[in-house]
Amino acid sequence: MAQLGSTTLDVFPICLGGNVFGWTADRDESFAVLDGYAAAGGNFIDTADMYSAWAPGNSGGESETIIGEWLRARGNRDDVVVATKVGRLPQRRGLSAANIKAAAEDSLRRLGVDHIDLYYAHGDDDPTIPLAETLGAFDALVREGKVRYIAASNYTAPRLAEALAVSRREGLAEFTALQPKYNLVERDEFEGELADLCAAENLGVAPYYALAKGFLTGKYRTAQDDSGSPRAEGARAHLHERGLRVLAALDEIATQRNAPVASIALSWLRVQRTVTAPIASARTTDQLADLLLAAELELTAEEVQRLDDASA
């Protein structure tokens, strides 16, 4: 387990992404993955109110609902760190105080819990809403005991720094973690100013797209590769010289370690400065096994350097 930033939350080194629940994984498949994750010691589950509003026939909240049903069925609420997000559900878009308050109540109801452990601002999408208003609404939820800690996702370094400054000036709850896009083929957005800020402020970091929409599983190697996954198009976007160079390095290490490519890619993320737990999702228990292996697989300094060089 690892401590998430300055919080008292001790989390498994791989966070289970809930975006597939109610989308590519139905209720029974989702329960099987959640059971397997918990049986392996996993305790950190990430979702959002908008998951999976993009899927035909869905309106959002499907993932939270399935996770809530699983928590009740297994009676293990106290053993699980539940993270969800607000701001990008189509019918509850934005980070106004009124929307945050209403969205939190909706998420609590769907999850069937009396508090959310980690509540993210899903994106800093509307600069017309004052940070003080957003943070004031989050602070009220913390004071009411409905949220333990607040966090940010998709914030730039300047806006994240400004948000922390506003919280301190106004005496409001502060962001304790960041969820950025970060993986072996998408490094520029996080590394540098944003990573430096997270290190200086002791913010926990849980990167999303840790496997680059599946590209870093090694399943997509030509423009024709298509496993039938709705993520295939996004994964194939990385079929360029650098992406193929990264796959070659991953293949080499995976062969030497007798481990899946995905496990190697996640293990690289785990050792990066400030990263607490990469987020990865699994539609099946077979896919889950690769993620779980990454929680205990330790790369050597030489292997990390090999991947750094390939992805530079």
Secondary structure as UniProt FT lines:
FT   STRAND          2..3
FT   TURN            5..6
FT   STRAND          10..11
FT   STRAND          15..17
FT   TURN            19..20
FT   TURN            22..24
FT   HELIX           27..39
FT   TURN            40..41
FT   STRAND          44..46
FT   TURN            49..54
FT   TURN            56..57
FT   HELIX           62..74
FT   HELIX           77..79
FT   STRAND          81..89
FT   TURN            90..91
FT   STRAND          92..93
FT   HELIX           97..111
FT   STRAND          116..121
FT   TURN            127..128
FT   HELIX           131..143
FT   TURN            144..145
FT   STRAND          147..153
FT   HELIX           157..170
FT   STRAND          175..179
FT   TURN            184..185
FT   TURN            188..192
FT   HELIX           193..201
FT   STRAND          204..205
FT   TURN            210..211
FT   HELIX           212..217
FT   TURN            223..224
FT   TURN            230..231
FT   HELIX           232..236
FT   TURN            237..238
FT   HELIX           241..257
FT   HELIX           261..270
FT   TURN            273..274
FT   STRAND          279..280
FT   HELIX           285..294
FT   TURN            295..296
FT   HELIX           301..311
//
